[in-house]
Structure formats: structure tokens, C-alpha cells
Amino acid sequence: MSATAAESAAPRDLTAADGGQRSAVRSLLRLWPYVRPVRVRLFSAALVAVVASCLGLVIPLVLKWIVDGPVADRDTGGVWLGGALLLGVGVLEAVLFGLRRWLVARPLAGVEASLRGDLYGHMQRLPVAFHDRWSSGQLLSRATTDLQLLRLFLAFPLTFLLVNGTTIVAGCVIMLVQEWTLGLVILTPLLPLMVLCSLFEVRYSLAGRRAQDQLGDLTTVIEEAVLGVRIIKGFGRHRSQARAFRSLSERLLGTELHKARLLAGIMGVIMALPEIALGAALVLGTLQVADGSLSAGTLVAFLSTALALRWPVESLGYLLAMSNEAATATDRYFEVLDTPIPPDTDHPAGVRGAAPPGGGLEVTGLRFEGVTFRYPDAAPGTAPTLSGVDLHIRQGETMALVGATGSGKTTLTALVPRLHEVTSGRITLDGTDIAAMSRAQLRTLVAVAFEEPTLFSASVEENVLMGAGGAQDPDVDRALRVAQADGFVAALPHGTATQVGEQGLSLSGGQRQRLALARAVVGTPRFLVLDDPLSALDVHTEAAVEAALREVLAATTALVVAHRPSTVLLADRVALLSGGRVTAVGTHHELLRGDAEYAALMSGDQAPQRGRERKRSAR
């Protein structure tokens, strides 16, 4: 995958270009529904942290008492008492901060788990068209890196923005009460810092969004390199893949360095201006102590209070940066969660689901009526992938679907389980419009096996049982026999309990395809949709699978995409799909004799089909 392709792998509902337009506070407030159940512990933790931080401001007051009291009076006992007070305050402060950590650890882990669970559940319910548009790396980065940023924000910056703000206000009040002239000197940098922090927030949010999107692109490249390692090695493309990775990695590095420069700049200003003000206050305070208008203890307490505020002030840059990154992570998270899920049924049952008028019309089986389909992201003005498809597969009949590459066969099969929704027209099962069924109900009636078999990192049995929730061990054994997979499964180290590994890559292509076929037939479905299910099998295995599959097909209504004559012979009738339409229906022998395009497809000669396509293009 090239760097350019990775850049466009996922849509950007909120691009880096408009990152500065959104409100970070408004974005973060969207987390409130997840935080609400644990708000008591979080508010308690914040209160404990505020008390602990404000305890630190007691230390300068104790120092003032020590300097102006026991030290001035040369009272050794008083000094020891003051030291004990300072130790007690320090220990209590440490205990309170430990308590804060304990209060937030468990609830925030639960918040992160809830966020991740909702994201995963939502992605599972989104249509296939959504996953066609989004790269897996972008989704993966949202489910991992972005949610970790949100948990860290809730655990640290959210609390300490409140804690440090309260501490700064309390410290400024104490300094003004102690000596208002010195307090005004210390507060002089406040306005410039507010302006600079506002500018920093805008620029940093832009860079933060760009970095998180680039990280998603990089994750996509890494994932594809891992899953496609055999292709990369087989074609010797490791250098080109390394260049693509390096290009994206350097782009991300540049963005991260830009973020670091922004953060370094604001941190330098945040640290420098208060230090200058503190130096000026020290000089002015020393002069006041020299002329007797200010006690030494008051000056010590004032400077100690100012020094105690250094960390709350200096941390503002980090807290603002982390808050902006969390706001961006929230936006990215809700980009997915805000994607609408199509309604489970488009029409109330009995409206479109009723049988069409005309008592003589047969409605049992699987019927396509004027089905047109256009992909949502197709360019305007392009012809639909399917256009006015009319096809009836009678109850208990097996129909083979044949057509040239790109004719729309796989798309047509994907419409039956509603992996895509028809653009117009309708599909009925035994007279009921599938759009009037819930997807859960529909998918208990229809089983599918795709040309590209997908297995999961689970056992053989678990992969097969995905085809039917209520299936038992005898059903698994029967399905494996039908798919002629029982032999090689028995030879695996742990039989059906053997883990097949990620994507089933520990198995051969034919073995994966047979397990996918077993998954489709394990539940003895009423309707079966098979997309060229035998393409990866050798001739002998194919013959054995076909012989066993005839028994299953005899008891179900099936639509089978076929490319080989041997697969076509499994069917009672054959439908020819050409140019997005069904142009011929009949038995295999009828079409061989009466349709030149079909005969060419079965013989492997594509010339007639190419001629027809050229004529259509010319028109």
C-alpha cells in the first residue's frame, strides 16, 4: 500500500483543516453519559485532590510562623514544633493524593471498557458499505490509542485542570492578603499567558488531529503488511512496502516534532514570565524588608507561596495539550459512533411483505423483482452495478448464477442477507420482502459462503458454529462431512478444538474454503447463498464435496455463483448475468445450445462477451 493510498484510506468528517473551528470543551462534554455512572467517585477524587493541593499552601504559612516566631525569639522547641507541623502536612498531602488515585482507577477503567464496547458494537451493526470506505487501521486506532488518551484525560488532566486552577486562585488570594503590592507584581503575566494559551490551543489542536489521523494511516499499513506478509515476501515487495511505511512514519514524525515545538514554545513562555515576575517580587520584597515595612517571615511565606504555585502554572501547557488531544480523540471516536445505522426494517411487516396481487403468481422461494443497485460511493452518472434484475428461484430449487468477471454476481448475492440494501426493487423470501424483516430474523433464514473464506482466531468448531447459534456437535460433524473437511480436521493436533490462527492462515486455501462451506450448511438453512464455494478445491476434492453437497441442496433453496461447468451441474437451472441484468435462464444444456455468451463462458472463451461489452459502450 502506498503512502498516498494510506492517506485517503478513511473519510475525514472532521479534518485537520477545521480542527481549530470546534470547541474542545463541547467535544469533551460528549463523554458525560459515560462518566455519569461514576461521577460520585470522580467528584470525590477531585475534591480530595483540591484539599491535598491546598494543603501545600499551608506550608508557607507555617514557615512564616516559624521565622517570625520561634526563629526570631530563638525558641528551639518552637522550631521543632514547626518542623513536626510541616512533616504532618506533607504526609497528609501524600495520603490524600494516593486516595485520589485509588478513587479513579477502577471507575475510569470501566468508562474505557464501556466506550470500547459501544464502539465495537456499533461497528458490528454498521452496513458493509461503511467498512468498504474506512480502513481497518483508522478504526483500530480509534478503539485503542484514542480510548487510552480519553482514559488518561479523565484520570489526570480533567482533575488537575480543576485542582491547579483552584490552587492558583487560592495562592493568589493568600499572596494578595500577605502583601498586595508584591501580589500585583506576581499577577502581571496573567493576561499575556491567557492570550498565548488561547493561541496555542488552536494551533495544537490542528497538529493533534493531523497526528492522530496519520497514526491511523500508519496502523493500516502495519496491519496490511502483517496480514499480507506472504504476498510481500512472495513478490519481493518488502523494499517498496518499507518505503511506504517510512514515508508515513516520517510524515508522522514531522507532525509530532511540530507538536513538540509548539509545546516547547508555550512551556518556555509559561515558565519564563512567572519567573521574571517572581524575581521582580523578590527584589521589591527585599527592599521592603530592608526598610522595615515588611517582616522577613512574610517575605518568606510570600515567596514560598509563589514557589508552590510554580508546578500548577507550569503544568498548564501539558494539561492544555493533553486536553486538546483528548478532545480530538473524542471527535474521532464519535465520528464512528455518529454514523447512522440503517433501520432494521424499512417497512412495517405486511406492507411490502404481502404477496403481490394476482393469485396465480408463484411467491414461494427466492425472488428478485426489478432489483437495481448502485454503490453509495459510485461516481455520479455511472451505470448501476445491477439494473432491473428479475429472477425467481423456486422453493427447493438450486439456481446457478453465471456471468463474466465484473457482471455483478457477488453484489447480487450480497443483497440477499442485506449486506447491502437494494437501491430500488425488492427481494422476497417465500413472498415476504426481506426489507420487512429484521436483519436478525433474515439471517436465521439465509446462510452464506463467500468466495474469499474468512476464518477467525478460534477453534475449528467455533468457526463452524458461527453459522448457526443453536447447532450441536452432531451438526458440526455433519457439516464437516458435507464439506469434506472431516478428514483433514481429524488429522489436526486437537481435532475440532484446534486453533486455526489469525485469518486461518495455518490452513491451506482449500481447507479454509471447506470450513467456510461447513459454516454455511451447519444450521440446515432454508435459503443458501454460495459465492463460488469450490474455487480453491482440487478436482478430486471438488467432486467429493459436490456429491455430499447435493444432499444439502436437495433440502434447501439455493443460489450458487458458479464459474466451472462441474459446479453448474449442481443446479436445477442456470441464470446468466450480463451487464447488470439477467439475460437468460434455463438448464445448463438449454443455455449451451441457445446462448452464445453462456457457451463462451463455459468454454473459457470471453470474445463474445467482450464484443457485447464494446457494443454497449459504443451505444
N, C-alpha and C positions, 0 to 999 in steps of 0.2 A: 504494500500500500504506500503510495507516495505521500509526501508531506501535504501537497495541495489537496489530495483526496481526503486526507485526515481533517484538514481544516473545515471542509464542508460536510463532514460526516454526520453532524447533528444540527437541527434547526436552532436558531437563536431567537427565542421570544423576547429576551432581554439582552441585547447586545452590549458589548463594551462601550459602544458609542453613546448609549443612553444611560450608562451606569450612573452618571452623575445626576441624572434627572430624578431618580427615585429617592424616596426618603428612607434612610436606614432604620429610623425608629418605626415607621409604618411597616416596613418589611419584617422587622423583628417581632412586632406585635402579633403577627400571624401565628407565632408559636404559642400564644396564650392558651388555646384549647388543650394543648399537650401539657402545659405547665400547670394548669388549673388544679388537677387532681393532687399535685404535690406542693401546692402553694404554701400550705401551713409550714412545712419543714423548710422551704426555701426562704420564706419571710423570717422564720425563726433564725435561720443561719445568717441572714443579712443583719438582723438585729444584734445577734451575738458578735458578728464581725464589727459592727459600728461601735458597740460597747468596748470591744477589745482595742480597736484603733484609738478611740477617745481616751482610753486608759493611758496610752502612750503620752498624751498631753498633760497628764497629771505629773509626770516625771519632772518637767521644768518647774512646776510649782513647788515640788519637794526640794528641788535644788535651790530655788530662791529662799525657801525657809532655812535650809542648811547654811547657805552663805551669809544671809543677813542675821541669822540667829546663832546656832552653835559655833560656826567658824568665827564670826565677829566677836562672840563672847568667849572664845577659846574653851567651849564646853565639849569635851571628848565624848561624854555619854550621849549628848545630843547628836553628834556626828554618827555614832554607831546606830542610834535610833533611825536617823535619816537613811543610812545605808540599808537597814532592815526594811524600811518602807519601800525603797527603790527595788530591792530584791523581790519583795512581795508583789509589787505592781507588775514587775517583769514576768514572774511565774504565772500570775493570774492572766496576764495578756496571752502568754503562750498556751495555757489551758483553753482559753476561750477560742483561740484560732484553731486549735485541734478539734474542739467541739464543732466548730463551723464545718470543718472538713468532713467530720463524721455525719453531720446532718444532711449534707448534699450528695454524698457519694452514691448511696443506693437509689434515691428517687431520680437522680439525673441519668443513671444507667437505665432505669425504667423508661424515662422520657425518650432516650435514644432508641431503645428497643421498640417503643410504640411508633416513633417516626419511621423507623426502618420497616416495621411490619406493615404500616399503611402504604408505604411506597411500593413494597413488593406486591401486596395485594392489588393495588391499583394498576401496576404494570401488567399483572396477570389478566386483568379484566379489560385492558385496552385492546382495541382491534389490531389485527395483524398489520394494517396499513401504518399504524403508529410505529411499530417496531421496524417496518421497512424503511422509515425515514430516519430513525435515530440509531446511532451507532451504539453497540453494547458498551464500549468504553465510557461514553458520556453517561449512560445510565449507571454503570458500575461506580464511577467516581461520585455520583450523587448519593448512592446508597452507602458509601464507605467514607471517603475523605470529607465530603460536605457534612455528613452527620456527625463525624468526630469533631469538626470545627464548631458545630452547634452545641455539642455537649460541653466542650471546653469553654465556650462563651457563657453558657448558663452557670458553669461551675466557678468561673474566675472573673472575667471582665464585667458581667452583669452585676455581680455582687460588689465588686471593688470600684466600679464607677459610682455607686451609691456610697460605699464606705469612704472612699477617698474624697468624694465631694463633701460629705458631711464633716470629715476630719479637717479639710481645708477651711470650710466655713467656721467651724468651732475654733480652729487655731488662729484664724484671722481675728475673730472676736476677742480671744484671750490676749493677742498682741496689742490690739487697739485699746483694750482696758488697761494693760500694763503701761503702755506709753504710746499715745495716739500718733505723735509725730513720727516715731520710728515705724509704726504700723502703716502709715500712709506711704512711706518710702518703700516698704516691702510690697505694697499693693500696686505700685506704679506699673509693673509689667503686665498686669492682669488684662487690660484691654487689648494690647498688641498680641498677647498669647491667644485670646479668643478669636481674633481675626485670622491669625495664622493657622490655628487648628481647624477653622472652618474651611479654609482653602486646602489644607492638607487632606481633609476628609473627602472632598470632591475628587481630587487627583488620585488619592489612594484607592478609592472605590473603583475607578476606571481600571487601574492596574490590577487590582484584586480580581475583578471579574474576568479580565483577559487571562490572567494566570490560571484561574480555575477551569476555564474553558480549554486552555491549552493542555492542562493536565489531563482532562478528559480525552482529548485527541491522542495524547501520548499513551494513555491507558489502552485505547483502542488498538494502536499499533502493536503494543506489547502482547495483548490478548491474541491478536491475529497471528503474530509470529509464533506464539506457543501452540495454538491450535493448528496452524499450517506449517509446522516445522518440517514435516515430511516433504511438502511441496518445495519449500525453500531449499532444503538440502538436495532434493532430487534434481532440481533445475539449477543448482549452484547460484542461487539468488541471494545468498547471505550478505554479500557486499552491498547490493542495491538496497536491501532491507535495512542494513546498518546505516547507510547514508540517509534513508528516510527517517530512521529513528534519531540519528544525530542532528538532522535538520530541525525536527520538532523539539528535541531536547535543548538545542542551542537557543531556539526561539523562547522556550520556557525559561531557560537560564537568563536570557536578556530581560525578560519581564520581571523575574524575581530580583535581579540586580537593580532594575528600575525601582521596584518597591523598596528595596533596601536603601537606595539613595534617598528616596522620599522620607523614609522613616528616620534615616540618619540626620537629614536636614532638620526635621521637626524636633527630633530629640536634642540636637545641638542647640537650637533656639530655646527649647523648654528648659534646658539645664543652664544655659548661659545667662539669660535675662534675670532669673531669680538670684543667681549667684552674684551678679553685678549689684542688684538691689540689696542683697544681704551684706555685701562688702560696704556699700554706702551706709547702711544702717549701723554697721559695726563702728565705722569711723565716727559717725554722728553720735552714737551712744557713748563711745569712749570719751568724746569731748564733754558730753553731759555729765558723765561720772566724774571727770576731772574738775569741772566747775561746781560739783556738789548738787546739781539739780536732779540727779538720778542715782539711785543706790546700785552698788555692784551686784547685789542679788537680783535686782530687777533686770539689769542688763543680761546677766547670765540666764535668767529664766526666759527673757525675750529671745535671745539668740538660740537657746535650746529648743524653744517652741518653733522658731523658724527652721532650724535644722531638722526637727521632727516632721516638718511638712515637706522636706525635700523629696522623700520617696513618693508620697501621694501626688506631688506635682510632676515629678519626673516620669512617673508611670503613666501619665495621661496619654503620651504618644503611643505606647504599647497598647493601652486599653482601647484607644480610638481605632488603631489598626486592626486589632482582633475583632472589635465590634463591626467594623466595615466588612471584614472577611466573613463574619457570621451572617451579616445582612445579605451579602452576595450568595452565600451558601443557602440561605433561606429562599431567596429568589429562585435559585436553580432548582431547589427541592420542589417548590410549588409550581414551577414550570411543568413538571411532570404531573403533579397531583391535580393541577387545574385543567389538565387535558380532559375534556368531557368523555364519558363512557357512553357509547350508543345505547339507547333504550333497549331493554332486554326483549321487548316485543314492540313492534312498530304499530300494531293494530290490535284491538281487543279481539279475543277469541270469538269466532263466529261471524266476524265482519268480512275480513278477507279469507278467513279459514273455511267458509262454507263451500259446499260443492257448487260448481258453476251450473247455470241453467241448462236445461236440455237433458232429460232423463237418460237418453241413450248414450251420453258421453261417459266413457270409462274413466273413473277417477282414482282407482287403486294404483299402487305402485309409486314410482318417482316420475314427476312430470315437470318439464321446463316449458313455460309459456311466455313467449316473446321476451326472453331474458336478454337484456343489454347490460354490459358492464364496462365502465371506464375507470381506470385507476385514479384516485383523488389527486395525485401529483402529475397527471398527464398534461402535456403542453396543450394550451387552448387550440382548438381547431383540428387536433389529431383524431383519427378514426377510433372508435371504441374498440377495446380488445374483443368483446363479444357483441354481436349485433342481431337482435331478434332471434335468439336460439329457441326453437320449438323441438322438443324431444319427449317421448313417453317411453318409460321403461316399465313394463307390466309387472304386476306383483309376482314374485318368484322368478323373474327373468334376469338373465345376465346380459348386459349390453356392453360391448367393447367400443371404446371411443378411439378413433384413429385419425391422425392428421399430421401434417408436416410440422417440423420444428417451428415454434412461434405461432401456431394456429390458435392457441388459447385453451388447450386441453387441461393443463394443470390449473389454470384460472377457473375453468368451469367446475372442476372437481372441488376447488376450494369454496365455491359458493354454496355447496350442499350443507356442510356443517356451519355455515355462516362465518367462516374465517374472513370473508369479505361480504359486504352487503350488495345485492343487485342494484344497479342504477335505475333500471325500470324492468317491468315484467314481474313474474313471480315463479317460485318453485314450490311444488306441493308434494307432500308425502301422504299417500292414501287420501288425497283430496283436501288436506289441511295445509294452508300456506305456512311455510316454515317461519315467516315473519310474525305469525300469530302465536308461535311457540316461544317459551323461554329458551335461552340457549342451553341451560342445564337439561331441560326436557328433550330438546332436539338431539343433543349429543349422547343421550342414552339410547336413542333410536339409530343413530348413524355412527359407524366406525370407519376410520380412515387409515390408510397406509400410504405414505408418501414415497416418491422415487428416491429421495435422499433420506435414508433411515437415520433417525436421531435417537441415540440412547443416552441414558443418564448415568451419573456416577453412583450406581446402585447395583444390587444383585440382579442376576438374570430373572429371577422370579418377580422381583419388584418392578422391573422394566415391563415384563409381560402383563402384570396385574394392573398397570396403568390403563389398560384397555377396558377394564370393567371393575368397578368398585366392589361388587359382591362376589367375584369369582373365587373359587376354592382351588386347592391343589389338583384335584382331578381335572378341572377346567384348564389349568396351566399345562398339565401333561398332554391333554388332548390337543391344545393349540400348538404345542411344540411338535407333536406328531404331524399335524396338518402342514406345518411349515417345514417339515423335515429337518427340524433343529434338535430333536431329542437325542440324536446320535452324538453330535459334537458337544452338546450341553452335558451329557453324561460323562464325556471324557474330560471335562473341565475339573480343576482340582477339588472344588467343593460342589459340583453339580449345579443345581439351580440357585444355590446360595453364593456362587462365585461372583465377586465384584467385577464388573466389566470395565471399569475405569472411565475416565472422562471421555465423553463422546463415543464410548465403546471402541476406542482405537486399539484396544488389545485384541480385538477380533478382526477377522477379515471382512471385506465389503459384503460378500455373500452371506456370511454369518450374521452380520448386523441386519441385512435386509430380511433374513428369515425370522429373526427375533421381532422385527417391526411387523412382519406379517402375522406372527403369532399374537402379538399385542392387539392387532385389529380383529382377529377372529375369536379371541378368548371368551368374549361375552356373548357369542352367537347373536350378533346384532340383526335387527330386522332389515336394515339397509347397510350396504357395504360399498365403500368408495376406495378403489385401489388405483394408485397412480404408478403404472408400470412396475408392479411389485416384484418382478422376477428378472429385472435387467442385469443384476450383478451375479446371477447364478450360471454355473456351467450347464452344458446341455443335459447331462445325466441327472443332476440335482433338479434342474428345471422340470424335467419330465416327471420325476417323483413328486415334486411339490404340486404340479398341475393335477396329477392323479388324485392326490389327497384333497386338493382344493375343490375339485368337482363336487365332493360330498357336501362341503360347506356352502358352495354357491347354489346347490340344489334347494337349500332351505332358506334362502335369503334373496332380496332384490339387490342387484349389484351393478355398479358402473365401474368398468375396468379400463383404464388407459392402456393401450397396447401398441407396441411397435413391431413385435415379432408375429409371424403367422401362427406359431405354436400357441401364443397367448390369445390370439384372436379366436382360435378354435375352441377356447373355453366358453365362449359366449354363444348365446342363442341367436342374437342379431348383432349387427355392427352399424355404428353411426360414423359417418365421415365428416369431420370438422374442417372447414376450409374458409379462410378469410373471415373468421369470427362467426360463421353460420354453419348449421348442419345442412349439408348439401345432398346427402344421400343416406338412406337407411335400408338395410336388408341383411340377408345372410351373407356369410363370407363368400360363398360361391356365386351368389347373385351379383354382388358388387364386383367380384373379379371379372365376371363376364360383361357387366353392363356399365362400369365406371372406369374410365382410363386413368384418372388420378389415383383411385384406390389401388388399381392393379400396379401402377408405378410405385406407389408407396410400399406395397407388399413385396415387390421385386427389388426394391432398393434404388430404382431409377427415379430421380427427382426432376427430370427435364420437363415432363408435362406440367407439374406443379409450378416450376419456375416460370414456364410460359404463361400460365394463367395469372401469376402474380404480376408479370410485366404488363399484361393486357389491362389488369385492374389499375396499375399505376399510371398507364397511359391515359385511361379514362379519367 
